[in-house]
Amino acid sequence: MKKISPEKKLARSSRSTRSSSDTFFNTTRSYTSADWSRKEKQYRLKLFKRMALEVPAYRRFLRSSNAQPDAIHTTKDLASVPVMTKKNYLRQHSFTDLLWQGSIRVPSVLTSTSGSTGKPMYFARSHEVDEHSSLIHELIFRTSSLDPEKSTLVIVCFGMGVWIGGLITYQAFELMGRRGYPVSVLTPGINKKEILKALTDLAPQYKQIVLAGYPPFLKDVIDEAQAHGISFAKHGVKLLFAAEAFTETFREHLAERIGIKNLHTDTINIYGSADIGSMAFETPLSILARRLALKNEKLFADIFGGTTKTPTFAQYVPEFVSFEEVQGEILVSGDSTLPLFRYSIGDRGGVYIFDEVIERYAAHGVDIRKEAKKAGISAHITELPFVYIFERIDLATTLYGLQVYPEPVKEVLLDKRFVEHLTGKLTLVTKYDAHHDQYLEINIERKSGKEISKAFGAELLAEIVKHLREKNSEFRELSNFIKKRAEPKLVFWPYEDPLYFKPGVKQSWVVRG
């Protein structure tokens, strides 16, 4: 009997198992902006009707809000449906009542928020959500410069554990492997020592590398790898980010460091959450559009509502998840084991159909399709809708992708050891140093006439770090691996200094950089 090589076996497997994903990709390329708009309306109306009938907690939520499900007949009627939040919905009902049919006897993957604002929130994810995430990752892979037939090592550098980032990324690529892609997945999480060992000993065996992780952490990995003499030059490399926005300067810096030639295709940020999985994702077109807007002040203001912040600009699949914007607030609707409808996820931003983006850019003299052709990404254009996200509503800043809230620090400042010298006011700011390394700055107000000694500052810092480790499980995991790099920088300001502590105005506990 003639032997079949592993490569030929893989090719046969690929042909037989990629049919479902091929159907998805053909759809994304053939549907028009109007098609996706229609699909999104159908998705939202159908999801609402099902939830109103089959989710016990949602039925009670609608009754308590005096909503009338039977009066909802069109997508326009959905505007009257009350907005759900963690506070008014998720924390008001038992975990099982939040699920379809109020049943926990269904296969699910469970993930948790960090519990930074109190008790951790658990979410149940269905297999369909993981499949959708995998299709998104496959789309990202297909629109990169990587060859889908070459051996690829995926190193997952998101935190592993009860949080979503590491596990859902692993599952996405593992499912891609089942569809015939020659991908191998390693999950060191944020263990930098293991990541560097893999880059040294394992990566040279592969033609291509995908590094997936929080933006500042991947920068740390790249910096340390090059300091150890590890070169990326012989590999095709793709960077896959999630959990927070970053600037185009940051993108350019990393692309240059590891020799990425096309940053439109090979540096992609995903907008996801523990609540509903992978929701939206940068595409070559959305990256190009954001970069063009940053060069045109009026265009930027028109597209992103005049904010001075740099938003994440992404596209999404309306048959997987739906977005809407109400008074600048992003609402998410999505089907999972724990479904959500008009859910305020805590972000601000806006939503566009594809045609609206084309028209707005054209009004400023920018032909997006022409610019895409110049950038060599015309083949990657899909008419999926867009969402942009530029800040959290819930008074948190980020450090290496995790949420840091002011409450644990407030508690420390009121400790009897420190209260004599400090007012208890603070402002958290995430910053970057000259080397593009991320750090957390805590600005603290001194009491009038009080000076701060080095010993006092050191004691306070130690207590803040201890408290953050106790209150925030993700911070604890991070500091276990990057040690002092996770420690915040304390800056002490005079009483009523106008920069952060201007008298007579509401205190800004968090300033988003």
C-alpha positions as CSV (number, residue, x, y, z in Angstrom):
1,M,0.0,0.0,0.0
2,K,1.3,3.4,-1.0
3,K,2.2,5.6,2.0
4,I,0.6,9.0,2.3
5,S,2.9,11.8,3.6
6,P,1.7,13.8,6.6
7,E,1.6,16.9,4.4
8,K,-0.9,15.2,1.9
9,K,-3.0,13.9,4.8
10,L,-3.2,17.4,6.2
11,A,-4.1,18.8,2.8
12,R,-7.0,16.2,2.5
13,S,-8.1,17.0,6.0
14,S,-8.0,20.7,5.2
15,R,-10.2,20.3,2.2
16,S,-12.8,18.2,4.2
17,T,-12.9,20.3,7.3
18,R,-12.6,23.9,6.0
19,S,-15.9,23.8,4.1
20,S,-17.8,25.5,7.0
21,S,-15.3,28.2,7.4
22,D,-15.1,28.7,3.6
23,T,-18.8,29.3,3.6
24,F,-18.4,32.0,6.3
25,F,-15.6,33.7,4.4
26,N,-17.5,33.7,1.1
27,T,-20.4,35.3,3.0
28,T,-18.2,38.0,4.5
29,R,-16.9,38.9,1.0
30,S,-20.1,38.7,-0.9
31,Y,-22.5,40.5,1.5
32,T,-23.0,44.2,1.0
33,S,-23.4,46.8,3.7
34,A,-27.1,46.7,3.2
35,D,-27.1,42.9,3.6
36,W,-25.3,43.1,6.9
37,S,-27.6,45.9,8.2
38,R,-30.6,43.7,7.4
39,K,-29.0,40.6,9.0
40,E,-28.2,42.6,12.2
41,K,-31.8,43.8,12.6
42,Q,-33.1,40.2,12.1
43,Y,-30.5,38.9,14.6
44,R,-31.5,41.4,17.3
45,L,-35.2,41.0,17.0
46,K,-35.0,37.2,17.0
47,L,-32.7,37.2,20.1
48,F,-35.0,39.5,22.0
49,K,-38.1,37.4,21.3
50,R,-36.3,34.2,22.4
51,M,-34.9,35.7,25.6
52,A,-38.3,37.2,26.5
53,L,-39.7,33.7,26.4
54,E,-36.8,31.4,27.5
55,V,-34.6,33.2,30.0
56,P,-36.3,33.4,33.5
57,A,-34.2,36.4,34.7
58,Y,-34.9,38.4,31.5
59,R,-38.7,37.7,31.8
60,R,-38.6,39.2,35.3
61,F,-36.4,42.0,34.2
62,L,-38.9,43.0,31.5
63,R,-41.8,42.8,33.9
64,S,-40.1,44.9,36.6
65,S,-39.3,47.5,33.9
66,N,-43.0,47.5,32.7
67,A,-41.8,46.4,29.2
68,Q,-44.2,44.7,27.0
69,P,-42.5,42.0,24.8
70,D,-45.7,41.4,22.9
71,A,-45.7,45.0,21.7
72,I,-42.2,44.6,20.1
73,H,-42.7,43.9,16.4
74,T,-39.9,45.7,14.6
75,T,-36.3,46.6,15.3
76,K,-37.5,50.2,15.8
77,D,-39.6,49.0,18.7
78,L,-36.5,47.6,20.3
79,A,-35.4,51.1,21.2
80,S,-38.0,51.0,24.0
81,V,-36.5,47.8,25.6
82,P,-34.7,48.7,28.8
83,V,-30.9,48.7,29.0
84,M,-29.3,45.9,31.1
85,T,-26.2,46.3,33.3
86,K,-24.3,44.2,35.8
87,K,-26.0,46.1,38.6
88,N,-29.6,46.1,37.4
89,Y,-29.6,42.6,35.8
90,L,-26.7,40.3,36.2
91,R,-26.3,40.8,40.0
92,Q,-30.0,40.8,40.6
93,H,-30.7,37.2,39.6
94,S,-29.3,33.8,40.3
95,F,-26.7,32.5,37.9
96,T,-28.9,29.7,36.6
97,D,-31.8,32.1,36.0
98,L,-29.6,34.1,33.6
99,L,-29.2,31.0,31.4
100,W,-31.5,29.7,28.7
101,Q,-34.4,27.8,30.2
102,G,-32.8,28.6,33.6
103,S,-30.8,25.4,33.2
104,I,-27.3,24.8,34.3
105,R,-27.3,21.3,32.7
106,V,-25.7,22.5,29.5
107,P,-22.1,22.3,28.3
108,S,-20.4,25.7,28.9
109,V,-17.0,27.2,29.4
110,L,-17.0,29.5,32.5
111,T,-14.8,32.6,32.9
112,S,-14.7,35.3,35.5
113,T,-14.1,39.0,35.8
114,S,-11.3,40.0,38.1
115,G,-13.5,41.2,40.9
116,S,-11.8,44.5,41.1
117,T,-15.0,46.4,41.9
118,G,-16.3,43.8,44.3
119,K,-17.5,40.2,43.9
120,P,-16.2,38.5,40.7
121,M,-18.8,38.0,38.0
122,Y,-19.0,34.6,36.3
123,F,-20.1,34.2,32.7
124,A,-21.0,31.0,30.8
125,R,-19.9,30.7,27.2
126,S,-21.4,28.3,24.6
127,H,-19.6,26.2,22.1
128,E,-21.1,28.4,19.3
129,V,-19.3,31.5,20.8
130,D,-16.0,29.7,20.7
131,E,-16.7,28.6,17.1
132,H,-17.4,32.3,16.2
133,S,-14.2,33.4,17.9
134,S,-12.3,30.8,15.9
135,L,-13.8,31.9,12.7
136,I,-12.8,35.5,13.5
137,H,-9.2,34.4,14.3
138,E,-9.2,32.4,11.0
139,L,-10.3,35.5,9.2
140,I,-7.6,37.5,10.8
141,F,-5.1,34.8,9.8
142,R,-6.3,34.6,6.2
143,T,-6.0,38.4,5.8
144,S,-2.4,38.5,7.1
145,S,0.8,38.0,5.2
146,L,1.2,34.5,6.7
147,D,0.9,31.4,4.6
148,P,-2.0,29.2,5.7
149,E,-0.1,26.1,4.6
150,K,3.2,26.7,6.5
151,S,3.9,25.4,10.0
152,T,2.9,28.0,12.5
153,L,3.6,28.3,16.2
154,V,1.0,30.2,18.2
155,I,2.3,31.4,21.6
156,V,-0.6,32.5,23.8
157,C,0.7,35.2,26.2
158,F,-2.6,36.2,27.7
159,G,-3.1,35.3,31.4
160,M,-4.3,31.7,31.7
161,G,-6.8,30.8,34.5
162,V,-10.4,31.8,35.1
163,W,-10.1,34.8,32.7
164,I,-11.2,34.7,29.1
165,G,-8.2,36.0,27.1
166,G,-5.9,33.0,27.3
167,L,-8.4,30.2,27.0
168,I,-10.6,31.6,24.2
169,T,-7.4,32.4,22.1
170,Y,-6.2,28.8,22.7
171,Q,-9.6,27.4,21.7
172,A,-9.7,29.6,18.6
173,F,-6.4,28.3,17.2
174,E,-7.0,24.7,18.4
175,L,-10.3,24.7,16.5
176,M,-8.4,26.1,13.5
177,G,-6.1,23.2,13.7
178,R,-9.0,20.8,13.6
179,R,-10.1,22.5,10.4
180,G,-6.7,21.5,8.8
181,Y,-4.4,24.4,9.5
182,P,-0.8,23.4,10.4
183,V,-0.9,25.4,13.7
184,S,0.7,24.4,17.0
185,V,-0.4,26.2,20.1
186,L,1.6,26.8,23.3
187,T,0.0,28.4,26.3
188,P,2.7,29.9,28.7
189,G,0.4,32.7,29.7
190,I,2.3,35.6,31.2
191,N,5.2,33.4,32.3
192,K,7.9,35.4,30.5
193,K,10.6,32.8,31.2
194,E,8.6,30.1,29.5
195,I,7.8,32.4,26.5
196,L,11.5,33.1,26.0
197,K,12.4,29.4,26.3
198,A,9.8,28.7,23.6
199,L,11.2,31.4,21.3
200,T,14.7,30.1,21.8
201,D,14.1,26.3,21.6
202,L,10.8,25.8,19.8
203,A,10.2,28.7,17.5
204,P,13.2,27.9,15.2
205,Q,11.5,24.7,14.2
206,Y,8.5,26.6,12.7
207,K,8.2,28.9,9.6
208,Q,5.8,31.3,11.2
209,I,5.0,32.7,14.7
210,V,1.9,34.3,16.1
211,L,2.4,36.1,19.4
212,A,-1.0,36.8,21.1
213,G,-1.2,38.9,24.3
214,Y,-1.8,42.3,26.0
215,P,-0.1,45.1,24.0
216,P,2.4,46.2,26.7
217,F,3.2,42.7,27.7
218,L,4.0,41.7,24.1
219,K,6.3,44.7,23.9
220,D,8.1,43.4,27.1
221,V,8.4,40.0,25.5
222,I,9.8,41.4,22.3
223,D,12.3,43.6,24.1
224,E,13.5,40.8,26.4
225,A,13.7,38.4,23.5
226,Q,16.0,40.7,21.5
227,A,18.1,41.4,24.6
228,H,18.6,37.6,24.8
229,G,19.7,37.5,21.2
230,I,16.5,36.0,19.8
231,S,15.8,37.1,16.2
232,F,12.5,37.2,14.5
233,A,14.0,37.8,11.1
234,K,13.7,34.3,9.8
235,H,10.1,34.0,10.6
236,G,6.8,35.4,9.3
237,V,5.4,37.0,12.5
238,K,1.9,38.2,13.4
239,L,1.0,40.1,16.5
240,L,-2.5,39.6,18.0
241,F,-3.6,41.9,20.7
242,A,-6.6,42.3,23.0
243,A,-7.9,44.0,26.2
244,E,-7.0,47.6,25.5
245,A,-6.3,50.3,22.9
246,F,-2.9,51.5,21.8
247,T,-1.5,54.2,19.6
248,E,-0.3,53.9,16.1
249,T,3.1,55.0,17.3
250,F,3.1,51.9,19.5
251,R,2.0,49.7,16.5
252,E,4.8,51.1,14.4
253,H,7.4,50.7,17.1
254,L,6.7,47.0,17.5
255,A,6.4,46.4,13.8
256,E,9.8,47.9,13.2
257,R,11.3,46.0,16.1
258,I,10.5,42.6,14.7
259,G,10.5,43.3,11.0
260,I,6.8,43.3,10.2
261,K,6.5,44.8,6.7
262,N,2.7,45.3,6.6
263,L,1.3,46.5,9.9
264,H,-2.2,46.7,8.3
265,T,-2.4,43.0,8.1
266,D,0.0,41.7,10.8
267,T,-0.8,43.7,13.9
268,I,-4.4,43.1,14.8
269,N,-6.3,44.1,18.0
270,I,-9.4,42.2,19.1
271,Y,-12.2,43.8,21.1
272,G,-13.5,41.1,23.4
273,S,-14.9,40.6,26.9
274,A,-15.6,37.9,29.5
275,D,-19.2,38.8,29.0
276,I,-19.7,37.6,25.4
277,G,-16.3,36.5,24.0
278,S,-14.6,38.0,20.8
279,M,-16.9,40.8,19.8
280,A,-15.1,42.9,17.2
281,F,-11.7,43.0,15.6
282,E,-9.4,45.3,13.7
283,T,-9.1,44.6,10.0
284,P,-6.6,45.9,7.5
285,L,-9.2,48.4,6.4
286,S,-10.1,49.6,9.9
287,I,-6.4,50.1,10.7
288,L,-5.9,52.1,7.5
289,A,-9.0,54.1,8.2
290,R,-7.9,55.0,11.8
291,R,-4.4,55.9,10.5
292,L,-5.9,58.2,7.8
293,A,-8.2,59.9,10.4
294,L,-5.2,60.6,12.7
295,K,-3.7,62.6,9.9
296,N,-6.8,64.7,9.4
297,E,-8.1,66.6,12.4
298,K,-11.6,67.4,11.0
299,L,-12.0,63.8,9.7
300,F,-11.0,62.4,13.1
301,A,-13.5,64.6,14.9
302,D,-16.3,63.7,12.5
303,I,-15.7,59.9,12.7
304,F,-14.9,59.7,16.4
305,G,-17.1,62.3,17.9
306,G,-14.4,64.9,18.7
307,T,-12.6,62.8,21.4
308,T,-8.9,63.5,22.0
309,K,-8.3,59.9,22.8
310,T,-7.2,57.3,20.2
311,P,-10.1,54.8,19.9
312,T,-10.0,51.2,18.8
313,F,-11.7,51.0,15.4
314,A,-12.9,47.6,14.5
315,Q,-15.4,45.6,12.4
316,Y,-17.8,43.0,13.6
317,V,-20.0,40.1,12.3
318,P,-23.6,41.0,13.0
319,E,-24.7,37.4,13.0
320,F,-22.3,36.8,16.0
321,V,-22.9,39.9,18.0
322,S,-24.7,43.2,17.6
323,F,-23.7,46.7,18.7
324,E,-25.7,49.9,19.1
325,E,-24.9,53.3,20.4
326,V,-27.1,55.3,22.8
327,Q,-26.0,58.7,23.8
328,G,-22.4,57.7,23.3
329,E,-22.7,54.5,25.3
330,I,-22.0,51.1,23.6
331,L,-24.7,48.5,24.0
332,V,-24.1,44.8,23.1
333,S,-26.5,42.0,22.3
334,G,-25.3,38.5,21.9
335,D,-26.4,34.9,22.1
336,S,-24.5,32.5,24.4
337,T,-25.2,30.2,27.3
338,L,-25.7,33.4,29.2
339,P,-27.3,35.7,26.6
340,L,-27.3,39.5,26.7
341,F,-29.6,42.1,25.1
342,R,-28.9,45.8,25.0
343,Y,-26.2,45.3,27.6
344,S,-24.2,48.3,28.7
345,I,-20.7,46.8,28.7
346,G,-19.1,49.9,30.2
347,D,-17.5,51.4,27.1
348,R,-18.2,54.6,25.1
349,G,-18.0,54.9,21.4
350,G,-20.1,54.6,18.2
351,V,-21.3,52.3,15.5
352,Y,-21.4,52.7,11.7
353,I,-22.5,50.6,8.8
354,F,-19.8,50.2,6.1
355,D,-21.4,52.6,3.7
356,E,-21.5,55.4,6.3
357,V,-17.8,55.1,6.8
358,I,-17.2,55.3,3.1
359,E,-19.4,58.4,2.8
360,R,-17.9,60.2,5.8
361,Y,-14.4,59.8,4.5
362,A,-15.5,60.9,1.0
363,A,-17.0,64.0,2.5
364,H,-13.4,64.9,3.7
365,G,-11.9,64.1,0.3
366,V,-10.6,60.7,1.3
367,D,-11.4,57.7,-1.0
368,I,-11.1,54.7,1.3
369,R,-11.1,52.1,-1.5
370,K,-8.4,54.0,-3.4
371,E,-6.3,54.3,-0.3
372,A,-6.7,50.6,0.4
373,K,-5.5,49.8,-3.1
374,K,-2.4,52.0,-2.5
375,A,-1.8,50.1,0.8
376,G,-2.1,46.8,-1.0
377,I,-5.1,45.6,1.1
378,S,-7.9,45.8,-1.5
379,A,-8.4,42.1,-1.5
380,H,-9.1,42.2,2.3
381,I,-12.0,44.6,2.2
382,T,-15.3,43.3,3.6
383,E,-18.4,45.4,4.1
384,L,-18.9,44.4,7.7
385,P,-20.1,47.2,10.1
386,F,-17.7,49.2,12.3
387,V,-17.6,50.0,16.0
388,Y,-15.2,52.3,17.8
389,I,-14.4,52.3,21.5
390,F,-12.5,55.0,23.2
391,E,-13.0,54.8,27.0
392,R,-14.5,52.9,29.8
393,I,-17.4,54.4,31.7
394,D,-16.7,52.6,35.0
395,L,-13.8,54.6,36.4
396,A,-11.0,52.1,35.7
397,T,-7.6,52.3,34.0
398,T,-5.7,49.5,32.5
399,L,-2.3,47.9,33.2
400,Y,-1.1,45.2,30.8
401,G,-4.6,44.6,29.8
402,L,-6.2,44.2,33.3
403,Q,-8.6,46.7,34.9
404,V,-7.2,48.7,37.9
405,Y,-9.8,50.6,40.0
406,P,-9.2,53.3,42.5
407,E,-11.1,51.7,45.3
408,P,-8.3,49.5,46.7
409,V,-5.9,52.5,46.7
410,K,-8.4,54.7,48.4
411,E,-8.6,52.2,51.2
412,V,-4.9,52.3,51.8
413,L,-4.8,56.1,51.8
414,L,-7.2,56.1,54.7
415,D,-5.0,53.8,56.8
416,K,-4.0,55.5,60.0
417,R,-0.3,55.3,59.0
418,F,-0.9,57.6,56.1
419,V,-4.0,59.6,56.7
420,E,-2.1,62.3,58.7
421,H,-0.2,63.3,55.6
422,L,-2.7,62.6,52.8
423,T,-6.1,63.9,51.9
424,G,-7.3,60.5,50.5
425,K,-7.7,61.9,47.0
426,L,-5.9,60.3,44.1
427,T,-5.9,60.0,40.3
428,L,-4.8,56.9,38.4
429,V,-3.1,57.3,35.0
430,T,-1.7,54.7,32.7
431,K,1.5,56.0,31.0
432,Y,4.3,55.0,28.8
433,D,8.0,55.8,29.3
434,A,10.5,56.8,26.6
435,H,11.0,53.1,25.8
436,H,7.2,52.6,25.3
437,D,7.0,50.5,28.5
438,Q,3.6,50.8,30.2
439,Y,3.3,51.7,33.9
440,L,0.6,52.8,36.3
441,E,1.1,56.3,37.9
442,I,-0.8,57.1,41.1
443,N,-1.1,60.8,41.7
444,I,-1.7,61.5,45.4
445,E,-2.7,64.7,47.1
446,R,-0.8,65.8,50.2
447,K,-2.4,67.6,53.1
448,S,-1.6,71.3,53.4
449,G,2.0,71.9,54.6
450,K,2.9,68.2,54.7
451,E,6.0,66.8,53.1
452,I,6.6,63.2,52.1
453,S,9.8,61.4,53.1
454,K,11.4,58.6,51.0
455,A,10.6,56.1,53.9
456,F,7.0,57.2,53.9
457,G,6.7,56.8,50.1
458,A,8.3,53.3,50.2
459,E,6.0,52.2,53.0
460,L,2.9,53.5,51.2
461,L,3.9,51.9,47.9
462,A,4.4,48.5,49.6
463,E,1.0,48.7,51.2
464,I,-0.7,49.7,47.9
465,V,1.0,46.8,46.1
466,K,-0.1,44.4,48.9
467,H,-3.7,45.7,48.7
468,L,-3.9,45.5,44.9
469,R,-2.6,41.9,45.1
470,E,-5.3,41.0,47.7
471,K,-8.2,42.7,45.9
472,N,-7.4,42.1,42.2
473,S,-6.6,38.5,41.2
474,E,-5.3,39.6,37.7
475,F,-2.9,42.1,39.3
476,R,-1.6,39.4,41.6
477,E,-1.0,37.1,38.7
478,L,0.8,39.8,36.7
479,S,3.0,40.9,39.6
480,N,4.0,37.3,40.2
481,F,5.6,37.2,36.8
482,I,6.9,40.7,36.1
483,K,7.7,41.6,39.7
484,K,8.7,45.2,40.2
485,R,7.5,46.2,36.7
486,A,4.0,45.9,38.0
487,E,4.6,48.3,40.8
488,P,3.0,51.7,40.3
489,K,4.9,55.0,40.4
490,L,3.7,57.3,43.2
491,V,3.6,61.1,42.5
492,F,2.8,63.3,45.5
493,W,1.2,66.7,44.7
494,P,0.7,69.8,46.9
495,Y,-2.7,70.4,48.4
496,E,-5.2,71.6,45.8
497,D,-2.8,71.5,42.9
498,P,-4.9,72.4,39.9
499,L,-3.6,69.6,37.6
500,Y,-5.4,66.7,39.4
501,F,-6.8,68.3,42.5
502,K,-8.5,71.5,41.5
503,P,-10.7,72.6,44.4
504,G,-14.5,73.0,43.8
505,V,-14.9,70.4,41.1
506,K,-15.7,66.7,41.2
507,Q,-12.6,64.6,41.8
508,S,-11.3,62.7,38.8
509,W,-10.3,59.3,40.2
510,V,-9.1,58.1,36.8
511,V,-7.7,59.9,33.9
512,R,-7.5,57.9,30.7
513,G,-4.3,58.6,28.8
